[in-house]
Amino acid sequence: MGRKPEIEVIGAGCAGLGLAAAMAEAGLDEIRLVTKEMPANRPDHIWGFWGEKSLQPAMRLARHHWPRWQIADEMRIITHHSTDHAYHALQASHWLASCQARLDAYEDSCVISQDEAADEVSAAIRFDSRPPQLPTNVLYQHFLGQYVTSDRPIFDPGCALLMDFRCDQSQGMHFIYLLPFSETEALVESTLFTAEIASDEYYRTAIADYLSRFYARASFTITGEEKGALPLCEIAQTPKENEIAIGARGGALRPSSGYGFVFIQRHIAKLMRHYQQTGDWRAQAAHSPLQLWMDRVFLRVIEGQSPDIPSYFVGLAAQLDGASFARFMSGRARWRDLAKVVWAMPPTPFLKAALSLLWRPARKGWVE
Ligand SMILES: Cc1cc2nc3c(=O)[nH]c(=O)nc-3n(C[C@H](O)[C@H](O)[C@H](O)COP(=O)(O)OP(=O)(O)OC[C@H]3O[C@@H](n4cnc5c(N)ncnc54)[C@H](O)[C@@H]3O)c2cc1C
């Protein structure tokens, strides 16, 4: 295999490929990217995120964006508007191809290897994005989405439906996520926050029921599917001198929502900034301690699977305008936004949840 590389990056996904490209662009070489499967061979899906200045390259590549979005339950529909922080949908394959192209521009800097990563770290520093170990009985955000085409114009391509709780709640917290790409095309996802992963048929039935309830006049052709199960927990790490966990393994997925794209991009930027300022690599936190604590409380409330949970989300959306909601979801909430979030929550279940964390701490995933 020749000389040992200076830098080893394991996994060519959102975090690994993005970091390797950023390193090559910063003039670093002797990078070895170890990957099990090439990006082109991975099942494709969409990354949703709210626009912000630092995400402009991803915003330019996005398939669609929505300046309006909605959160709904049986009682209310809250509509937000923000052109500065419009909701974007980016095809994962397009982003990974753009990271690959950035890396290819510095082809002498990086060797791509499909060998199994060795247990022993042989490089000066290793960045690892292999999936972390997960505890049992942790909540997952699990979902199946269908790309549908209708026989008539029925969708509003200017407005995304981020959470619609007007669907079966018998299995726990469940909502429909609907991204209309045109008047006739949309991604419709059935998403649950529960410990038990549902069968594919469950989500498909939920989507069919939803479409027949709200778009009864149209008939639909299903052109594709995507699915996933994202752990809703923090990831504990034992600091190691020459190894840094990145991506989902590095705890970059937001524990309370599963959103990861924006946090992974910021995490990469933080790692690179620290290196460029000090000439040294150091693990960086992907989320602030306050944000993690709020997420822990929120998840403890969701674990209780109260039938009131949909109204908490709709109540939260009602307290915030589009820009503050986008900042909150993207981990950039200002103090005023946080105060509004706390104000929107019913005190009893949230105080109980916060207190219960004192004697029953949240379960964490871990990285060996
Ligand atoms: C279907 C789906 C939809 C999602 N939607 C959103 C969304 O809308 N918005 C959002 O913000 N986040 C979303 N996420 C969450 C998050 O952004 C993604 O999970 C993101 O891809 C995590 O990046 P990562 O680099 O940690 O993992 P991945 O992108 O999964 O990359 C890990 C890489 O490691 C490789 N690997 C695994 N084992 C080995 C091994 N032994 N050796 C070498 N390589 C290995 C894998 O092949 C893969 O290429 C979604 C996730 C999924 C799965």
The ligand as a Gaussian input file, in Angstrom:
#p B3LYP/6-31G(d) Opt

LIG

0 1
 C      -32.670000       8.771000       4.215000
 C      -32.088000       9.904000       5.041000
 C      -32.639000      11.172000       4.952000
 C      -32.102000      12.217000       5.700000
 N      -32.645000      13.459000       5.574000
 C      -32.079000      14.498000       6.188000
 C      -32.572000      15.820000       5.970000
 O      -33.572000      16.010000       5.272000
 N      -31.922000      16.846000       6.569000
 C      -30.837000      16.659000       7.349000
 O      -30.261000      17.645000       7.834000
 N      -30.375000      15.417000       7.616000
 C      -30.950000      14.339000       7.049000
 N      -30.463000      13.082000       7.284000
 C      -29.456000      12.908000       8.368000
 C      -27.983000      13.201000       8.003000
 O      -27.815000      14.418000       7.356000
 C      -27.412000      12.080000       7.174000
 O      -27.534000      10.867000       7.879000
 C      -25.929000      12.292000       6.787000
 O      -25.718000      11.547000       5.623000
 C      -24.933000      11.834000       7.857000
 O      -23.629000      11.963000       7.327000
 P      -22.452000      10.964000       7.716000
 O      -21.274000      11.331000       6.890000
 O      -22.327000      10.898000       9.180000
 O      -23.002000       9.530000       7.284000
 P      -23.185000       8.961000       5.824000
 O      -23.503000      10.067000       4.874000
 O      -24.129000       7.833000       5.933000
 O      -21.738000       8.435000       5.470000
 C      -21.123000       7.369000       6.171000
 C      -20.213000       6.686000       5.161000
 O      -19.441000       5.712000       5.856000
 C      -19.337000       4.591000       5.007000
 N      -18.968000       3.428000       5.827000
 C      -19.713000       2.740000       6.706000
 N      -18.975000       1.722000       7.241000
 C      -17.743000       1.797000       6.667000
 C      -16.545000       1.039000       6.796000
 N      -16.475000      -0.015000       7.638000
 N      -15.464000       1.400000       6.076000
 C      -15.519000       2.465000       5.228000
 N      -16.628000       3.219000       5.055000
 C      -17.714000       2.885000       5.763000
 C      -20.710000       4.471000       4.363000
 O      -20.647000       3.682000       3.190000
 C      -20.987000       5.953000       4.062000
 O      -20.467000       6.327000       2.803000
 C      -30.982000      11.999000       6.567000
 C      -30.461000      10.700000       6.649000
 C      -30.995000       9.676000       5.902000
 C      -30.388000       8.299000       6.041000

